[in-house]
């Protein structure tokens, strides 16, 4: 029989208190409390329902990460496109200054006080670009190519715009230096309806189309070139995304005619399925990190939704074991 010592190289520690900084998987017996305890650093997260956005439900609220779970933006959206912008404070949404150009399916990256909204669809794909300084929107240098339903990584002064429609921009990538856009190396697999995580020098993109059911392809960007890495477990298009190039979260999406609530977690090598969204949807807005993410709006069967959900992973969890 395999014992704890066989696995960890030591016996269960007997002590009068709990260790101040236990490691993942460590088990000890607390003689003061008469409890056998252990530590888990990788607990499973879950989605909780937050307050709805203020505007009528609308899909395509930005592809990329727009802030954090407690300080996020929802920019544009709709069909037809609208210019409305809302800000989330961790509890509720408030309308703030509109975009100068109404658009849906734009690339939105940055924070709630410094955001870039590039490309999108105003009835057709555009390459216009706007910057947010926390107070107002300013039109700045256009992208080199029109781009709708692409995605972006990075922020308002150093960003990356990836993929999108119309052809031939599906594999096109451009990098933003705070002043202008420069074309860089293309994706290995051109697509639209993808999403992303990370920065302009360390990015991750996943999912997308042109296949009707979407794709599971994942690629990582090192600042110079794209490399294909482990696929998602479930192919899809227009999921939400958050996190970094080595710790990302992908949630929701559309697979053919199937609306997905699936959530997958990336560890830098492979994807693992974790707890589902409460509302299956695609083309939603997203913000945050792998451990603390936000999903809002999106398309659901028969229409759109204003629903907001918050993903949280607990920190260190000390578990007690029954000795009876």
Buried (B, 14 or more C-beta within 10 A) or exposed (E): EEEEEEEEEEEBEEEEEBBEEBEEEBBBBBEEEEBBBBBBEEEEBBBEEBBBBEBEBBBBBBBBBBBBBBBBBBBBBBBEBBBBBBBBEEEBBEEBBBBBBBBBBBBBBBBBBBBBBBBBBBEEBBBBBBBBEEEEBEEBBBBBBBBBBBBBBBBBBBBBBBBBBBEEBBBBBBBBEEEBBEEBEBBEBBBBBBBBBBBBBBBBBBBBBBBEBBBBBBBBBEEEEBEEBBBBEBBBBBBBBBBBBBBBBBBBBBBEEBBBBBBBBBEEEBBEEBBBBBBBBBBBBBBBBBBBBBBBBBBBEEEBBBBBBBBBBEEEEBEEEEEE
